[in-house]
Amino acid sequence: MSVTINIPTVNDELRDFDNLFQLWRKAIENCSDVTFDFSKCYFLRPNAVAFLGGLIRLIQSHAGKITINKDTLHKDVKMNLQQNGFMYAFCEDKEPWQGNSIPYREDPKQDKDGLVYYLTEQWLGRGWVQMGQNLRNVIVGTVWEIYANAFEHGRTDIGVFSCGQHYPNLNQLKLTVVDFGVGIPYNVRQFQNNLDLSADKALEWAFQAGTSTRRGGVAGGVGLDYLKRFVKINRGKVEFFSHDGYVAIDENQEIYQNRQTFFQGTLVNITLQCDEALYLLASDADDEEPLF
């Protein structure tokens, strides 16, 4: 069975994530022959780039055929996908170039050295944020934990997908990490032997300091307590989507809720403020040890 999936314009409001998850559901129901049509897409955030890359690999892992209709790509969208390496990964020989993108990245297997380089040099090391080395190590360590938990607990057959972007006009630096595994609520329910635990309560438990579903009870949970504190101090934001659970944490709020839209895996969307004085202040005040 063949199906055409129309890719919409994707920002990073809640409705945009809902649209991505609806694409996932449509694709997994029609995995044999899928065409991506971009004629209705005029802008893509990195959340969409990482998600669509993973979705393509998911379909391919089920022996499905993917066609990206390049003729439907609008000029600015195509240039962005060329710059961040998405087009090179799937349908073009033109190599990406360094711009405001944090490159599209696929990690079929865990590659700590490669990911630490990616986070340190390609995400935080481009001069967009100014911070001390210790603070940078802490941030990289917390985000590395997201990848580590996806590989250790996510049971993803196709790996983890990433992409980011610097937005000078917004003074923001974004990074999205997504896997198509079993999801955080599933693991917490199994660990607590409580299959009736709601997704929001499972995610709230995962964000508490010292909680863990790791074998041997190693403290750290999904390694999110550091990240939670960091984004609150630095006026950033972190969002988690897993199953029908949603987490949003910033300087003003910490929300755990259930939503109507379901996504089996886990998507993490991180926004940092590119405020030099703010980060220097945080670096001077920070006394945490590096996480690795």
SEMIFI-426901 format. One line per 3 residues: number of its first residue (from 0); for each residue x, y, z of N, C-alpha, C. Coordinates in Angstrom, 2 decimals, decimal comma. Each point is the difference from the previous one (the first is absolute). Layout:
NUM	X:Y:Z:X:Y:Z:X:Y:Z; ...
END
This chain:
0	0,85:-1,20:0,00:-0,85:1,20:0,00:0,88:1,25:0,00; -0,31:0,94:-0,86:0,76:1,24:-0,06:-0,81:1,13:0,60; 0,72:0,94:0,62:-0,67:1,12:0,64:0,89:1,24:-0,13
3	-0,62:1,15:-0,19:0,72:1,27:-0,01:-0,25:0,72:1,31; 1,10:0,38:0,66:-0,09:0,75:1,24:0,37:1,45:-0,29; -0,94:0,90:0,26:0,23:1,42:-0,22:0,64:0,60:1,25
6	1,22:0,48:-0,16:0,72:0,59:1,12:-0,44:1,45:0,16; -0,51:0,37:1,18:-0,45:1,39:0,18:1,15:0,91:0,43; -0,26:1,27:0,07:0,92:0,91:0,68:0,06:-0,40:1,47
9	1,22:-0,07:0,55:0,16:-0,46:1,39:0,83:1,00:0,79; -0,64:0,60:1,00:0,71:0,79:1,00:0,18:-0,86:1,25; 0,00:0,59:1,19:0,11:-0,85:1,17:-1,02:0,37:1,09
12	-1,21:0,35:-0,47:-1,13:0,08:0,91:-0,56:-1,42:0,20; -0,85:-0,17:0,99:-0,53:-1,33:0,29:-0,71:-0,60:-1,21; -0,74:0,83:-0,73:-0,72:-0,53:-1,16:0,96:-0,51:-1,07
15	1,21:0,57:-0,06:0,97:-0,46:-0,99:0,52:-1,39:0,36; 0,22:-0,25:1,27:0,40:-1,34:0,42:-1,14:-0,99:-0,23; -1,23:0,43:0,25:-1,15:-0,87:-0,29:-0,02:-0,38:-1,48
18	0,30:0,95:-0,87:0,02:-0,29:-1,43:1,07:-1,03:-0,34; 1,17:0,12:0,62:1,07:-0,98:-0,23:-0,44:-1,39:0,45; -0,62:-0,09:1,15:-0,40:-1,30:0,52:-1,12:-0,62:-0,84
21	-0,82:0,83:-0,59:-1,02:-0,51:-0,91:0,63:-0,55:-1,28; 1,09:0,63:-0,45:0,75:-0,54:-1,14:0,56:-1,37:0,33; 0,52:-0,14:1,22:0,54:-1,30:0,44:-1,08:-1,07:-0,05
24	-1,16:0,31:0,53:-1,08:-0,99:0,02:-0,41:-0,38:-1,43; -0,10:0,98:-0,86:-0,39:-0,29:-1,39:1,06:-0,85:-0,68; 1,27:0,29:0,27:1,08:-0,73:-0,66:0,07:-1,45:0,46
27	-0,15:-0,24:1,32:0,12:-1,38:0,49:-1,19:-0,85:-0,41; -1,09:0,66:-0,34:-1,17:-0,75:-0,50:0,13:-0,31:-1,49; 0,95:0,69:-0,68:0,17:-0,18:-1,45:1,49:-0,04:-0,33
30	0,66:-1,04:0,44:1,46:-0,03:-0,08:0,56:-0,53:-1,32; -0,83:-0,36:-0,95:0,53:-0,68:-1,17:0,64:0,94:-1,02; -0,69:1,10:-0,33:0,49:0,90:-1,04:-0,48:1,41:0,34
33	0,91:0,83:0,50:-0,37:1,31:0,53:0,72:1,09:-0,76; -0,75:1,00:-0,46:0,57:1,18:-0,64:-0,19:1,20:0,90; 1,08:0,74:0,22:-0,08:1,25:0,76:-0,17:1,16:-0,97
36	-1,09:0,74:0,17:-0,31:1,15:-0,83:0,12:1,27:0,86; 0,83:0,94:-0,44:0,29:1,21:0,78:-0,68:1,25:-0,57; -0,95:-0,18:-0,89:-0,58:1,16:-0,67:-0,73:0,94:0,96
39	-0,45:-0,51:1,15:-0,70:0,82:0,98:0,90:0,41:1,16; 1,30:-0,21:-0,16:0,96:0,29:1,06:0,83:1,23:-0,37; -0,05:1,03:0,86:0,74:1,22:-0,27:1,08:0,27:1,04
42	0,05:-0,83:1,04:1,00:0,20:1,05:0,07:-1,27:0,84; 1,22:-0,41:0,37:0,20:-1,16:0,86:0,96:0,35:1,12; -0,41:-0,22:1,22:0,89:0,10:1,14:0,83:-1,29:0,10
45	1,06:0,02:0,80:0,82:-1,22:0,14:-0,75:-1,17:0,61; -1,07:0,26:0,77:-0,80:-1,11:0,51:-0,56:-0,84:-1,14; -0,45:0,68:-1,06:-0,54:-0,71:-1,16:1,09:-0,73:-0,77
48	1,17:0,61:-0,12:1,09:-0,63:-0,76:0,43:-1,29:0,68; 0,23:0,05:1,30:0,40:-1,21:0,73:-1,11:-1,05:-0,06; -1,23:0,44:0,17:-1,13:-0,94:0,03:-0,20:-0,67:-1,35
51	0,03:0,79:-1,07:-0,23:-0,56:-1,33:1,13:-0,96:-0,39; 1,23:0,34:0,38:1,10:-0,92:-0,28:-0,20:-1,33:0,69; -0,38:0,03:1,27:-0,27:-1,24:0,71:-1,18:-0,75:-0,57
54	-1,02:0,73:-0,43:-1,18:-0,64:-0,58:0,36:-0,73:-1,29; 0,85:0,62:-0,81:0,44:-0,67:-1,23:0,73:-1,29:0,33; 0,92:0,05:0,96:0,73:-1,21:0,37:-0,92:-1,06:0,59
57	-1,02:0,44:0,72:-0,96:-0,96:0,56:-0,75:-0,73:-1,11; -0,47:0,76:-0,98:-0,71:-0,62:-1,13:0,93:-0,96:-0,74; 1,24:0,43:-0,23:0,95:-0,86:-0,69:0,31:-1,27:0,78
60	-0,01:0,10:1,33:0,28:-1,18:0,83:-1,10:-1,04:-0,10; -1,18:0,44:-0,45:-1,11:-0,93:-0,24:-0,11:-0,35:-1,48; 1,11:0,16:-0,71:0,09:-0,35:-1,43:-0,88:0,89:-0,85
63	-0,32:1,18:0,48:-0,78:0,93:-0,79:0,88:0,81:-0,93; -0,61:0,52:-1,04:0,70:0,84:-0,97:-0,37:1,46:0,24; 1,01:0,86:-0,02:-0,20:1,43:0,24:0,38:0,78:-1,26
66	-0,85:0,94:-0,37:0,32:0,94:-1,06:-0,18:1,41:0,53; 1,05:0,80:-0,11:-0,10:1,42:0,34:-0,19:0,76:-1,29; -1,15:0,61:-0,16:-0,30:0,74:-1,22:0,71:1,35:0,06
69	1,22:0,02:-0,53:0,82:1,21:0,09:-0,60:1,18:-0,76; -0,78:-0,31:-1,04:-0,61:1,07:-0,80:-1,02:0,81:0,80; -0,48:-0,54:1,12:-1,00:0,71:0,79:0,64:0,87:1,09
72	1,31:-0,06:0,14:0,68:0,76:1,04:0,10:1,48:-0,38; -0,47:0,87:0,87:0,17:1,42:-0,22:1,46:0,38:0,24; 0,44:1,05:-0,65:1,42:0,35:-0,05:0,65:0,11:1,38
75	-0,62:0,74:0,91:0,61:0,20:1,31:0,04:-1,29:0,82; -1,04:-0,79:-0,12:-0,03:-1,28:0,72:1,08:-0,93:-0,54; 0,13:-0,05:-1,32:1,01:-0,85:-0,61:1,40:0,42:0,41
78	0,25:1,31:0,02:1,33:0,48:0,38:0,33:-0,36:1,44; -0,99:0,12:0,88:0,21:-0,36:1,40:0,31:-1,49:0,14; -0,73:-0,84:-0,74:0,21:-1,44:0,07:1,33:-0,40:-0,65
81	0,46:0,79:-0,94:1,33:-0,24:-0,57:1,09:0,40:0,98; -0,18:1,15:0,65:1,00:0,48:0,93:0,18:-0,94:1,19; -1,09:-0,49:0,57:0,14:-0,83:1,20:0,31:-1,46:-0,29
84	0,02:-0,38:-1,27:0,41:-1,35:-0,37:-1,12:-1,00:-0,18; -1,24:0,42:0,17:-1,13:-0,90:-0,19:-0,07:-0,51:-1,43; 0,15:0,91:-0,96:-0,06:-0,41:-1,40:1,14:-0,93:-0,37
87	1,18:0,28:0,55:1,16:-0,84:-0,27:-0,21:-1,41:0,55; -0,69:-0,10:1,13:-0,25:-1,31:0,62:-0,97:-0,85:-0,80; -0,90:0,66:-0,77:-1,09:-0,76:-0,59:-0,10:0,05:-1,53
90	0,35:1,14:-0,61:-0,37:0,05:-1,41:0,89:0,89:-0,86; 1,12:0,51:0,53:0,87:0,84:-0,81:1,46:-0,29:0,30; 0,86:0,25:-0,99:1,44:-0,16:0,20:0,66:1,29:0,49
93	-0,73:1,10:-0,02:0,56:1,27:0,43:0,24:0,00:1,50; 1,26:0,20:0,38:0,35:-0,06:1,41:-0,49:1,24:0,75; -0,35:-0,14:1,29:-0,46:1,14:0,79:1,13:0,98:0,26
96	-0,36:1,19:0,47:1,00:1,00:0,32:-0,33:0,63:1,35; 0,99:0,66:0,56:-0,17:0,60:1,31:-0,74:1,32:-0,11; -1,13:0,08:0,67:-0,77:1,23:0,05:-0,53:0,16:1,41
99	-1,28:0,26:0,11:-0,63:0,10:1,32:-0,59:-1,31:0,49; 0,19:-1,06:-0,76:-0,55:-1,29:0,38:0,96:-0,80:0,87; -0,54:-0,71:0,97:0,71:-1,09:0,66:-0,36:-1,23:-0,83
102	0,97:-0,67:-0,59:-0,29:-0,97:-1,06:-1,00:-1,08:0,38; -0,77:-0,42:-0,99:-0,82:-1,20:0,15:0,92:-1,18:0,25; -0,33:-0,80:1,00:0,88:-1,10:0,40:-0,83:-1,26:0,27
105	0,53:-1,13:-0,46:-0,59:-1,30:0,29:1,01:-0,82:0,79; -0,46:-0,63:1,06:0,84:-0,89:0,79:-0,68:-1,36:0,12; 0,25:-0,90:-0,97:-0,62:-1,33:0,09:0,46:-0,77:1,24
108	1,24:0,25:0,42:0,56:-0,63:1,19:0,58:1,09:0,90; 0,20:-0,34:1,24:0,53:0,96:0,95:1,46:0,33:-0,32; 0,29:1,28:-0,16:1,34:0,50:-0,34:0,28:1,18:0,92
111	0,50:-0,29:1,19:0,17:1,06:1,00:0,96:1,07:-0,47; 1,14:-0,40:-0,54:0,99:1,00:-0,42:-0,56:0,90:-1,09; -0,67:-0,61:-0,98:-0,58:0,79:-1,08:-1,08:0,94:0,48
114	-0,83:-0,45:0,92:-1,08:0,84:0,51:0,53:1,12:0,89; 1,00:-0,30:0,82:0,58:1,05:0,83:0,62:1,08:-0,87; 0,66:-0,40:-1,08:0,55:0,98:-0,94:-1,13:0,82:-0,62
117	-1,05:-0,67:-0,42:-1,15:0,68:-0,62:-0,58:1,04:0,94; -0,23:-0,38:1,25:-0,60:0,91:0,97:0,94:1,11:0,40; 1,28:-0,34:0,17:0,97:0,99:0,49:0,40:0,99:-1,08
120	0,30:-0,53:-1,19:0,56:0,85:-1,06:-1,05:0,54:-0,97; -0,95:-0,83:-0,37:-0,95:0,41:-1,04:-1,26:0,65:0,55; -0,28:-0,25:1,28:-1,17:0,62:0,63:0,42:1,19:0,88
123	0,86:-0,26:0,98:0,36:1,05:0,96:1,30:0,71:-0,33; 0,78:-0,52:-0,95:1,34:0,53:-0,22:0,15:0,90:-1,21; -1,07:0,59:-0,45:0,05:0,80:-1,23:0,02:1,49:0,28
126	0,15:0,38:1,28:0,06:1,41:0,35:-1,35:0,66:0,19; -1,07:-0,78:-0,06:-1,33:0,58:0,15:-0,34:0,24:1,47; 0,59:-0,80:0,87:-0,14:0,22:1,44:1,39:0,03:0,60
129	0,20:0,87:0,98:1,28:0,12:0,67:-0,15:-0,58:1,41; 0,82:-0,99:0,32:-0,10:-0,63:1,31:1,33:-0,63:0,36; 0,20:-0,21:1,28:1,21:-0,66:0,46:0,01:-1,48:-0,36
132	1,19:-0,58:0,00:0,15:-1,40:-0,39:-0,75:-0,94:0,93; 0,00:0,30:1,29:-0,69:-0,87:0,95:-1,50:-0,02:-0,25; -0,56:1,18:-0,24:-1,43:0,09:-0,29:-0,32:-0,74:-1,30
135	0,84:0,16:-1,00:-0,23:-0,70:-1,27:0,02:-1,51:0,21; 0,93:-0,48:0,82:0,06:-1,44:0,29:-1,28:-0,48:0,66; -0,54:0,81:0,91:-1,22:-0,39:0,70:-1,16:-0,09:-0,98
138	-0,13:1,00:-0,87:-1,10:-0,01:-0,98:0,14:-1,19:-0,95; 1,19:-0,19:-0,53:0,23:-1,13:-0,90:-0,29:-1,32:0,72; 0,40:-0,08:1,25:-0,25:-1,23:0,76:-1,46:-0,28:0,19
141	-0,80:1,03:0,28:-1,42:-0,22:0,19:-0,67:-0,43:-1,30; 0,38:0,63:-1,11:-0,63:-0,36:-1,28:0,50:-1,36:-0,47; 1,25:-0,31:0,28:0,50:-1,34:-0,32:-0,84:-1,06:0,69
144	-0,47:0,27:1,21:-0,83:-0,96:0,73:-1,28:-0,31:-0,77; -0,53:0,98:-0,73:-1,19:-0,25:-0,79:0,29:-1,06:-1,07; 1,14:0,16:-0,67:0,39:-1,01:-0,99:0,26:-1,35:0,66
147	0,73:0,01:1,10:0,37:-1,25:0,67:-1,24:-0,78:0,42; -1,00:0,71:0,50:-1,22:-0,68:0,42:-0,81:-0,51:-1,18; 0,05:0,72:-1,12:-0,69:-0,49:-1,19:0,60:-1,33:-0,46
150	1,33:-0,09:0,04:0,65:-1,25:-0,41:-0,17:-1,09:1,05; 0,08:0,37:1,27:-0,03:-1,01:1,06:-1,40:-0,50:0,28; -0,99:0,90:-0,06:-1,36:-0,34:0,38:-1,00:0,06:-1,15
153	0,30:0,79:-1,01:-1,00:0,27:-1,03:-0,34:-1,16:-0,89; 0,92:-0,98:-0,09:-0,22:-1,17:-0,85:-0,32:0,41:-1,44; 0,73:1,01:-0,44:-0,22:0,47:-1,36:0,86:-0,82:-0,97
156	-0,62:-0,50:-1,04:0,72:-0,81:-0,99:0,74:0,85:-1,02; -0,33:1,28:-0,07:0,57:0,84:-1,05:0,87:1,12:0,56; 0,12:0,12:1,31:0,90:0,98:0,58:-0,68:1,29:0,41
159	0,81:1,07:0,05:-0,43:1,30:0,50:0,33:1,06:-1,05; -0,86:1,01:-0,11:0,11:1,01:-1,05:0,01:1,39:0,62; 0,84:0,88:-0,57:0,19:1,32:0,59:0,08:1,06:-1,10
162	-0,37:1,20:0,37:0,23:1,17:-0,85:-0,22:1,24:0,87; 0,67:1,09:-0,37:-0,17:1,23:0,75:0,14:1,21:-0,91; -0,17:1,16:0,59:0,07:1,23:-0,78:0,26:1,18:0,92
165	0,83:0,92:-0,49:0,19:1,28:0,68:-0,88:1,02:-0,70; -0,80:0,74:0,78:-0,86:1,05:-0,53:0,48:1,34:0,53; 0,85:0,71:-0,76:0,57:1,26:0,49:-1,06:1,04:0,36
168	-1,05:0,09:-0,79:-1,03:1,01:0,26:-0,77:-0,27:1,28; -0,10:-1,28:0,36:-0,70:-0,38:1,23:0,97:-0,13:1,18; 1,31:0,04:-0,30:1,01:-0,18:1,03:-0,15:-1,36:0,68
171	-0,28:-1,03:-0,81:-0,26:-1,33:0,53:0,84:-1,06:-0,71; 0,29:-1,04:0,75:0,70:-1,17:-0,52:-0,84:-1,22:0,33; -0,37:-0,76:-1,02:-0,91:-1,13:0,20:0,66:-1,32:-0,38
174	-0,44:-1,05:0,68:0,45:-1,36:-0,32:-1,15:-0,95:0,26; -0,24:-0,90:-0,95:-1,02:-1,04:0,15:0,66:-1,37:-0,07; -0,40:-0,88:0,91:0,48:-1,38:0,04:-1,24:-0,89:0,03
177	-0,06:-0,97:-0,91:-1,19:-0,85:-0,07:0,40:-1,45:-0,23; -0,72:-0,90:0,67:0,13:-1,43:-0,30:-1,39:-0,58:-0,16; -0,07:-1,13:-0,69:-1,27:-0,63:-0,31:-0,14:-1,33:0,74
180	0,48:-0,01:1,26:-0,02:-1,20:0,80:-1,29:-0,17:0,79; 0,13:-0,56:1,22:-1,19:-0,37:0,78:-0,53:1,15:0,84; 0,81:1,03:0,23:-0,47:1,17:0,73:0,27:-0,07:1,50
183	0,16:1,16:0,62:0,31:0,09:1,43:-1,13:-0,58:0,86; -1,28:0,32:-0,25:-1,05:-0,55:0,86:0,01:-1,53:0,03; 0,28:-0,62:-1,12:0,05:-1,47:-0,03:1,04:-0,52:0,97
186	1,20:0,58:-0,04:1,08:-0,48:0,86:-0,31:0,25:1,48; -0,56:1,15:0,32:-0,32:0,29:1,40:-1,09:-0,94:0,51; -0,99:-0,27:-0,82:-1,06:-0,92:0,40:0,55:-1,41:0,25
189	0,90:-0,45:-0,88:0,60:-1,31:0,18:0,84:-0,04:1,28; 0,76:1,04:0,23:0,88:0,05:1,17:-0,81:0,02:1,29; -1,08:0,74:0,03:-0,82:0,11:1,20:-1,07:-1,09:0,09
192	-0,07:-0,83:-1,04:-1,01:-1,05:-0,06:-1,40:0,59:0,19; -0,23:1,08:-0,72:-1,26:0,71:0,09:-0,43:0,41:-1,39; -0,71:-0,89:-0,67:-0,38:0,24:-1,38:-1,09:1,06:-0,13
195	-0,62:0,38:1,10:-1,05:1,00:-0,03:0,52:1,41:0,25; 1,30:0,14:0,22:0,58:1,31:0,27:-0,17:0,90:-1,23; -0,54:1,19:0,21:-0,23:0,91:-1,12:1,32:0,53:-0,53
198	0,00:0,45:-1,25:1,24:0,46:-0,64:0,56:1,22:0,71; -0,86:0,92:0,43:0,50:1,19:0,66:0,69:-0,34:1,31; -0,56:-0,93:0,77:0,61:-0,41:1,27:1,30:-0,76:-0,24
201	0,05:-0,78:-1,07:1,24:-0,71:-0,33:1,11:0,97:-0,34; -0,33:1,02:-0,78:1,01:0,99:-0,37:0,42:0,85:1,21; -0,94:0,31:0,86:0,34:0,77:1,20:0,97:-0,79:0,88
204	-0,23:-1,30:0,12:0,93:-0,85:0,76:1,38:0,01:-0,64; 0,06:-0,06:-1,33:1,28:-0,08:-0,71:0,82:1,27:0,17; -0,66:1,11:0,28:0,71:1,27:0,13:0,49:0,27:1,41
207	-0,30:-0,87:0,95:0,42:0,24:1,37:1,45:-0,44:0,21; 0,73:0,74:0,80:1,41:-0,33:0,30:0,09:-1,35:0,66; 0,92:-0,84:-0,49:0,28:-1,27:0,64:-0,85:-1,16:-0,46
210	-1,03:0,25:-0,80:-0,81:-1,10:-0,49:0,71:-0,70:-1,14; -0,25:-1,30:-0,15:0,69:-0,75:-1,04:-0,75:-1,27:-0,33; -0,03:-0,34:-1,28:-0,47:-1,32:-0,43:1,16:-0,84:-0,49
213	1,22:0,45:0,27:1,17:-0,73:-0,46:0,24:-1,23:0,85; 0,56:-1,02:-0,60:0,36:-1,19:0,75:1,06:0,35:1,03; -0,19:-0,51:1,20:0,94:0,31:1,06:-0,36:1,26:0,75
216	-1,05:0,71:-0,47:-0,48:1,16:0,73:0,92:1,19:-0,01; 0,78:0,18:-1,06:0,88:1,15:-0,08:-0,83:1,28:0,02; 0,38:0,91:0,88:-0,78:1,23:0,15:0,07:0,84:-1,26
219	-1,00:0,81:-0,22:0,03:0,94:-1,11:-1,21:-0,06:-0,89; -0,80:-1,05:0,15:-1,21:-0,09:-0,80:0,32:0,12:-1,47; -0,72:0,85:-0,69:0,34:0,28:-1,39:0,91:1,23:-0,07
222	0,65:0,31:1,10:1,03:1,05:0,02:-0,54:1,39:-0,22; -1,23:0,23:0,46:-0,67:1,24:-0,39:-0,04:1,05:1,09; 0,36:-0,34:1,20:-0,09:0,98:1,07:0,95:1,17:-0,24
225	1,22:-0,28:-0,47:0,94:1,08:-0,32:-0,57:0,91:-1,09; -0,53:-0,62:-1,04:-0,54:0,77:-1,12:-1,18:0,86:0,45; -0,83:-0,56:0,85:-1,15:0,73:0,52:0,44:1,26:0,74
228	0,99:-0,15:0,87:0,48:1,15:0,75:0,68:1,02:-0,91; 0,71:-0,51:-0,98:0,74:0,90:-0,89:-0,93:0,90:-0,81; -1,03:-0,58:-0,61:-0,87:0,82:-0,84:-0,79:0,99:0,84
231	-0,30:-0,34:1,23:-0,70:0,96:0,86:0,88:1,21:0,30; 1,27:-0,25:0,31:0,92:1,09:0,34:0,27:0,87:-1,22; 0,12:-0,62:-1,16:0,47:0,70:-1,19:-1,10:0,39:-0,99
234	-1,25:0,03:0,49:-1,13:0,45:-0,81:-0,15:-0,80:-1,30; 0,45:-1,24:0,04:-0,21:-0,88:-1,15:-1,30:-0,77:0,14; -0,11:-1,05:-0,77:-1,21:-0,83:0,05:0,35:-1,41:-0,48
237	-0,57:-0,98:0,66:0,12:-1,38:-0,46:-1,38:-0,61:-0,04; -0,28:-0,70:-1,09:-1,28:-0,69:-0,16:0,25:-1,46:-0,33; -0,80:-0,86:0,61:0,04:-1,44:-0,27:-1,38:-0,44:-0,46
240	-0,02:-0,80:-1,06:-1,22:-0,66:-0,45:0,29:-1,50:-0,02; -0,81:-0,76:0,71:0,17:-1,45:0,00:-1,33:-0,65:0,32; -0,48:-0,90:-0,88:-1,36:-0,54:0,06:-0,96:1,20:-0,04
243	-0,95:0,05:0,92:-0,89:1,16:0,03:0,41:0,98:1,10; 1,21:-0,17:0,52:0,50:0,89:1,04:0,79:1,16:-0,57; -0,05:1,12:0,72:0,69:1,22:-0,43:0,59:0,69:1,22
246	1,25:0,46:-0,16:0,69:0,76:1,04:0,46:1,31:-0,61; -0,21:1,10:0,71:0,53:1,30:-0,40:0,58:0,67:1,24; 1,28:0,33:-0,09:0,68:0,62:1,14:0,73:1,24:-0,48
249	-0,29:1,13:0,64:0,75:1,23:-0,24:0,10:0,75:1,31; 0,41:1,25:-0,06:0,22:0,75:1,24:-1,28:0,26:0,77; -1,14:-0,08:-0,66:-1,27:0,35:0,63:-0,88:-1,18:0,36
252	0,29:-1,17:-0,55:-0,95:-1,10:0,17:0,68:-1,35:-0,12; -0,66:-0,99:0,53:0,40:-1,39:-0,15:-1,28:-0,79:-0,15; -0,30:-0,36:-1,24:-1,29:-0,61:-0,34:0,19:-1,48:-0,35
255	-0,84:-0,84:0,58:-0,11:-1,41:-0,38:-1,46:-0,25:-0,30; -0,28:-0,43:-1,22:-1,41:-0,20:-0,34:-0,15:-1,09:-1,05; -1,22:-0,48:-0,10:-0,36:-0,95:-1,06:-0,69:0,75:-1,12
258	0,28:-0,42:-1,21:-0,59:0,63:-1,17:-0,71:-1,04:-0,84; -0,79:0,46:-0,96:-0,76:-0,94:-0,82:0,86:-0,68:-1,05; 1,03:0,69:-0,47:0,84:-0,55:-1,05:1,01:-0,98:0,57
261	0,18:-1,13:-0,67:0,89:-1,07:0,48:1,18:-0,16:-0,95; 1,19:-0,13:0,59:1,21:-0,35:-0,74:0,75:-1,03:0,83; 0,27:-1,15:-0,58:0,55:-1,11:0,77:1,40:0,28:0,53
264	0,82:0,71:-0,78:1,38:0,23:0,41:0,13:1,19:0,93; 1,15:0,67:-0,09:0,27:1,16:0,84:0,63:1,10:-0,84; -0,54:1,20:0,10:0,56:1,17:-0,66:0,34:1,04:1,06
267	1,22:0,52:-0,07:0,46:1,02:0,93:0,35:1,25:-0,80; -0,57:1,13:0,41:0,25:1,27:-0,68:0,60:0,97:1,01; 1,24:0,45:-0,26:0,72:0,86:0,93:0,22:1,37:-0,63
270	-0,32:1,05:0,75:0,24:1,37:-0,43:0,89:0,69:1,01; 1,12:0,55:-0,47:0,89:0,78:0,84:-0,02:1,45:-0,45; 0,13:0,92:0,94:0,10:1,41:-0,31:1,46:0,37:-0,23
273	0,27:0,67:-1,08:1,38:0,41:-0,33:0,28:1,35:0,66; 0,08:-0,01:1,30:0,22:1,21:0,79:1,35:-0,12:0,67; 0,97:0,73:-0,51:1,38:-0,16:0,46:0,14:0,28:1,49
276	-0,57:1,08:0,48:0,13:0,36:1,41:-0,64:-1,06:0,88; -1,13:-0,51:-0,45:-0,72:-1,00:0,78:0,84:-1,27:0,16; 0,60:-0,46:-1,09:0,76:-1,23:0,07:1,30:0,18:0,77
279	0,62:1,16:-0,13:1,22:0,24:0,77:-0,31:0,01:1,49; -1,12:0,60:0,37:-0,41:0,02:1,39:-0,26:-1,41:0,51; -0,70:-0,80:-0,82:-0,29:-1,37:0,40:1,28:-0,81:0,14
282	0,97:0,24:-0,89:1,25:-0,72:0,06:0,77:0,33:1,27; 0,02:1,29:0,36:0,72:0,40:1,20:-0,64:-0,60:1,25; -1,34:-0,11:-0,04:-0,70:-0,46:1,19:-0,05:-1,52:0,09
285	0,25:-0,68:-1,11:-0,16:-1,44:-0,04:1,13:-0,71:0,72; -0,35:-0,94:0,86:1,03:-0,77:0,69:-0,19:-1,49:-0,17; -0,79:-0,38:-1,01:-0,22:-1,41:-0,24:1,23:-0,63:-0,66
288	0,20:-1,26:0,30:1,04:-0,74:-0,69:-0,48:-0,38:-1,37; 0,90:-0,08:-1,00:-0,41:-0,51:-1,30:-0,63:-1,39:0,14; -0,96:-0,30:-0,85:-0,74:-1,25:0,13:0,72:-1,19:-0,60
291	1,10:0,22:-0,71:0,77:-1,13:-0,50:1,43:0,46:-0,20
END
